[in-house]
């Protein structure tokens, strides 16, 4: 008796299920077909800079693929990997970083500006850093450690205390 009731319910819902699968079946894969993902053509290890010859764009066929992956080669070329990227797998944007503008132990120019006064000195960064990062730098002349922001030209803009 109970089996028959379920069967009648299933028969009544079949037209709705067909319509729903047609509507959703046409929209979800269509959205996935329009998307692209970038995948490595070979294994790329942490610390390597990605070149255009190492990656390719592929069409996304899985509509359930989680977001946060690179969708164009331009997003990844020139970036440095934080973790191992496996061949044929999507490249998560969280697994990439900009190349360091300043290397630990190298010589950099420190600048401090307040009003019309500009003071320059040489320093040694205590850590690697990218553009916009706040780092600590040892002043070569005085030995004092100061904090500053890495600028695009490779200098460090010292912060006022």
C-alpha positions, 0 to 999 in steps of 0.5 A: 500500500505504501509503495503504491502511494510513493509511486503515484506521487513520483508519477505526478512529480515527473513532469515537474522534474523534467521541466526543472532538469531542462531549465537548470540543465541548460543554464548551469552548464552554459555558464560553465562553458563560458568559463576558462581556467588556467592549468599548469602543463607541468608541475610547478614548485614553490618559489618558481616564477610562472612563465606563459610556456608553463600554463594554458587556458582550458574550458571549464566543464565542471559546473560545481568547480569552486571559485578562486582560481585563475581564469586567464594566463595574464593573471598568473604570468610573472607571479611566484608560486607559494605551493606546488601546482600540479599538472592539469589542476586549476591554479588557485589565486591564493597559491600565488604572490607577486615577485619580491621587489626587495631581497633580504640582505641587499642594499636599499635606499631609505627615504624620509620626507616631512614637508620640504625636508627629505632625508636619504640613507642606505639600509639593509632589509631584514626580510624579503618584501613585495611592493606595498609591504611594511618591513624593517630595515637596518640603517647602515650608518647608525645601525638603527632599525626602522620600519618603512613601506616598499615602493615600486622603484625599490626604495623604502619610505620610512614611517614617522614614529 
